[in-house]
Amino acid sequence: MSAPVFSTLGCRLNAYESEAMRELAEAAGVENAIVVNTCAVTAEAVRKAKQEIRRLRRAHPEATLIVTGCAAQTEPETFAAMPEVSRVIGNTEKMQPATWSGMAPDFIGETARVQVDDIMSVSETAGHLIDGFGRHRAYVQVQNGCDHRCTFCIIPYGRGNSRSVPAGVVVEQISRLVDKGFNEVVLTGVDLTSWGADLPGAPRLGDLVRRILKLTSVPRLRISSIDSIEVDAALIEAIASEPRLMPHLHLSLQAGDDLILKRMKRRHLRGDAIRFCEAARALRPDMVFGADIIAGFPTESDAMFENSLQLIEDCGLTWLHVFPYSPRQGTPAARMPQVAGPVIRERAARLRAAGEAAVKRHLAGQIGRRHLVLTEGPEMGRTEQFTEVAFATPQPEGAIIEAAITGQDGARLLA
């Protein structure tokens, strides 16, 4: 092994930042290193990070093993104490060129532990911008951190307060990506709908979206996870009028019961979520929604859970990310009365089954239609709604092609 190897756990923002780190490490000449970019969203995510670290150390006993990401930020001592780990790096430090230049060439092979309390800061502006990865879809980080403190969430402690990348920088970056041949760009961040609150004039996410579509020729613009209660009027207008804005929104809903939402310290109620989905679908009939749902939040009764389960139908959700609740030390929810583990697992299974049924209904409804599909490889691509499509004949990667949907196999469309 010579060039650094990256193992990325968790969200798309982590995947984006791993590519940024790869550029920084390669530019600095770092060699024989493994970087594990961790997630802290659940206790299970931390457990998987430890498991991955041990696996990689067994496979590469001579490599320098570096741990970073949200789990490393929130509990650095946990990873510094692992004998497999050579160094722990904070979320801000991992995006700084000086961090990586400081590892080459003298750091290679070093086994001494760093002082973790000297490297953990999360106060700087939003992250490094890269020229994308893959040959079809590029991710642009426009925001980092979160000003909200949901009672279950440890991520603000790993990412810090919300910081926005100025619109001009984002537009320039997307223009460069378009010039390189990317046909789709995804805006990503930790709390995307808070973009702009810290910038002069306090612009909103919708202002950024409209500016991107006006000043660049990007064929397809996609938005990652948003908080529907914070969607602004300009974004609503863009949903209604901009065909280059993809009809696919992933919503941070978390629950469908009002009392649980209050105990989570969310900013919306059940009715708010339903009204947003109805309004967005009325403006854009081909809109498809995904959502995050937590199963077994503390104090959740059977009736409260049924409200979350019913939300799938009431909001017309298709793509579900189901999270069995796990307590994160230091969060208020960890001190609340907990739901029994078997009950949490049973509720998560019911949510996943409902999500699978929703996907099958969506797939069945696409047969006979035509879609503009972004090809991700010779044999597959994604529709405007992010539905996976399998091609009958090989296609060039990174193209947007019109495809006739002839069937589905339960997980994807056939064209």
N, C-alpha and C positions, 0 to 999 in steps of 0.2 A: 504494500500500500504506500502510495506517495501523496497524491492529492487528498485533501481532507474529505472524510466521509460524513454525511449528515443523516441523522435519524430524527424525523419530525413527528411529534405527537400532538394531537389536538386540532385546533381550528385552522381555517385557511390563512388567517393572519400569520400564524406560526409558519405555515408552508412558505408564505411570501418572505417572511423574515429569514428563513433558512437559506433561501436563494440569495438574499442580500448578504448574509454572512459568508456564503460560499464565494461571492465576488470579492469581499473584503479579505478573506483568508487567502485566496489564490493570489490576489494582488500583493499581499504581504509575504508571499513565499512560504506559508505554513505547510508543513508536510507531516505525514505519518500521524495524523490527528483524527479523532472521531468526536463529533459534536452531537450531543443529544439535546434537542430543543423540546423542553417538557411542557406539559399542560397541568393546570391545578384546578380545573373546574369541578372535579369530584375526587373523593378519596381513592376511588378506583383508578383514576388517571394517574395519581401519584404512585400507586402500587405498580401500574404498568410501566411507569418510567423507571422505577427501581429494577424491575424485571428485565427491561430492555438494556439497562446499563450493565447488569451482570452478564447477559447474553453476549453483548458486544465485547466485554472484557475477555470472556472465554475465547471468543473468535479471534481477537486481536490483542494478545497479551503484551505486546511491545509498544502499542500505540499510546499516545497521549489522549486521555479521555476527558473531554470538556463537557460540563453540564451547564445549561442555561435555560431560559424560558420562565414561565410563570411559577412553576413549582420550585425551581431554584431560587426565584426571587422571594417567594413567601416563606419558604423554610430552607434556607441555604445550609443550615447546620446538618440537616438530615442527609444531604448529599455530600457535604464535606466529610462527614463521618464514614462514608462508604469507602472501603479500601480500594475499590475499583476506580475511583474518581481521582483525576489528577488536578482538576481546577474547576471552580464554580464561578460563573460570570453572570452579572445582573442583566436585566432586560434593557437598560439604557446602554450599558457598556458593550453589549454584544453588537450594537449597531455603530460603534465608533471605530474608525480606521486605526486609531492609536492602540486599541486593545489587541488587534490582530498583528500589527507590526511589532508590538512588544513581545509576541510569542515566537518570532522568527528572526534569526535562526537559533537563538540561545535557548528558547523554551523547549525545543524539541527534545523529548526524552526526559524532561524534568518531572520529578515525582513529588517534590515538596508541595505542601498544601498552602494555598494563599489565605490571607485573612479575609474571611467572607464579610465581616462587618465593615470593611473598608471599600467594598465594591458595589454595594446595593443601593443605587439611587434610581428613582423613577420620575424625576422632575423635569427632564429635558423635553424639547419639542418633539413632535411626531417623527416617525422613523425614516430611515434611509429609503430613497426611491431607487428602484432598479428598472432595467429595460425589459422586464417580463421573463417568463420561462415557459418552456414548451414552444410549440410553433403555431398555436391556434388561439389560446386565451391568455391574457395577461392580467395580473392583479396589481392595483395601485392602492397603496395604503394612504388614505387621506386623513386619518384620525387615529389617535391612540388614547388609552386611558378612559376613565369613567368618573363622573362627579357624583353618581348615585351610589347608594349603599343598600342594595337589596339584602335582606337578612340572611340569605343562604349563600351569598356570593363572596368568594375570596379574591376574585380577579382584580378589583380596584387596588388591592394591596400589592398586587404583582405588577400592575400597569400604571398606577398613579392617576392623577386627575386628568381630565380630558384636555387634549392638545390637538390643534388642527393644522394641517398643511395648507398654506395659502392657495387660493384658487388659481392664481397665475402659475404657480409651480405645478399644480396638478394638470392644468391645461397643456403646459409645455411638455410634461412627461407623456401625456396621452398622445399628443401630436407626434412625438418621437416614436412611440409604439406603433402608431398607424403607418408612419414612414417605413418601419421595419417589416410591415406586412401583417400585423396582428389585426384580425377582424372582430375581436370581442375584447372588451376591457371590463373588469369587475372592480367596482369601488369597494374597498374593505376598511374596516376599523373595529375597535372594541365596542363603541357606542356610536354608531354611524350617524344617527339622527341628531346627535349633539354637535356635529360638525359646524364650525363657524362661530360658536358662542364666545370663543376667546379671541376672535379676530376683530379688527376695526369695523364698526358698523354692524356687528353681529349678524352676518348673513346666515342663511339656513341651507340645509342640504339641497332643497329644491332649487335654490339659486345656483348652487354649484353644478347640479345636473343640467340645468338649462344653459349655463355658460359653456359647459363641455360640449353639448350638442350644437350650440351655435358656432363655437370657435374651432371645432375640430370636425374631421370627416369620419370619425370612428363609426363603422357600420353598425355595431351592436354595443350598447352600454347596459351593464347589469349591476344591480345593487345587491350587496350581501345583506346580512341580517339587520333588521331595523326594529325600532320600538314604535309601534303604530300610533300610540297616543301623541308622539312628538312629530308626526308627519305634518309638514307645513303646506300652505296653500299653493306655493310654487311647485312643490313635488306632486301634489294632486293634479295640477294643470298639466304637468309633464306626463303623468300617467295617462291622462285623457287624450293628449294631443301629439305625443312624440312616438312615432312607430319604431324609432331606433332604441328607445328604452324598452328593455325586454319585459314581457308580461309575466314576471315571476318575482314574487316577494316572499322572503323568509322572515317571519314575525317572531319576536321574542315575547311569547305569551305566558309561558310557564305554568299556568293553571286556568281553570274555568270556573272557579268558585270565588265569589266576592270576598268572603271572610279570609280564605287562604291568601288571596291576592293582597289583602290588607296586611296580613301577618308576614307576607313576603316583602312588604314595603314597596310593592309595585305602584306605578302611577296610573294604571288603568283598571277598570272594572270589566266584568264579563260583557256587559252591554256595549261598552266602548269597542271591544274587539269585534263583536258581531257587526256593529254599525260600520266600522271601517271596511271590513271585508265586503259587505253589501255595497257600500259606496264605490269602492275601487272596482268591483266587478261590474257595476252599472256603467262606469266610465270606460272600462276595458273588458268586454265580455269574455275574452280569451285569457284573462288573468288566472294564474294558478298560485296557490299559497302553500308555503311550508311553515312549520312552526316548531319551537322548542316547548316541550311539556315535561314537567317534573312529576314523577309518580311517588306518592307517599311522603309528601312534605309533612313536617311535624304538625300534629293535631288534626291531620286530614281524616275525616270520617268517611264511611262508605258513601253517604249522600254527597259529601263534598267531592269525592272522587268521581262519582257519576256525573257531576256537573262538568268536570274536565273531560270525561269521555264523550259527553254529548256535544262539547264544544267542537269536536272534529266535524260533526255534521252541521252544526249551527253556523260555523264559519266557512264551511266548505273547504277544509284543509286537505291537502294531498300528500305533501312530503313531510313526514314527522321525524323529529329528533327526540327520542324519549330518553330521559335521564332518571334512573332510579335514584331517589334522594340519598345522599350520604353526607353526614355532618362534617363540616370543615372547621377545625379548631380555630377559635377566635371570632367566629361569626355568631350573631344573636340566635340564629335558628338552631345552632348546636346546643343551646341551653333550653330549648323548648321541649315539651313532651314528645318523645319519638314514636314513630309508627314501627311496629314489629317488622323485622327483616323479611320473613316469608310473605307478609301482606304487601310490602313494597314490591317484591319481585312479582307477585301475582298481578298487581295493578299495572306494573310496567308491561307485563306480557299481554294484558288486555288492551292497553294502549297501542302496542306494536301491532297486534292483530287487527285492530281497527284501522291503523295506518296502512297496513298491507291491503286491506279491503278497499280503502280509498284509492290506492295506487291502481289496483286492478280495474276499478270503475273508470278512472281517468284513461287508462290505456285502451279500454274497450271503446270509449267515446271518441278516440282518435282514428279508428280504422276507417279508411275511405277518404280521409282528409289529406291535404297537401301541406307540408311544412317547409320552412326555410331552416335547414340544418347546418350547424357549424360542425365540420368534420374534425374529430379528435384523433383520427388514425384511419388506416385504410378500411377498417371494418365497422367503425362506430362514430357517432356524433351526438349532438344535443339539439333539440328543438328550441324555439324561443322560450318555452316554458321549462327548459332544462330537463326535459324527458330524454332518456337515453334511446338512441335509435341504432339498430344493427342493419348494415347494408347488405344487399344480396350480391353486389359486385364491389370490388375495391375502389376507393375514392382518394383523391389527393388530400393530405392533411392540411388543415387550416383554411379550407375553402368554405364558402357558404353556398349550398346547393339546394335546389327545390326537390323535395322527395315526396313520392306518393306512399302513404302508409297502407301496407297490405295486410298487416296482422300484428299480433303481439304474443309474447311468450310468458306473460305473467310478471315479468320484471322490466321489459323494455319493448319498444316498438320495432316492427320489422318493415323495411322499406326496400 
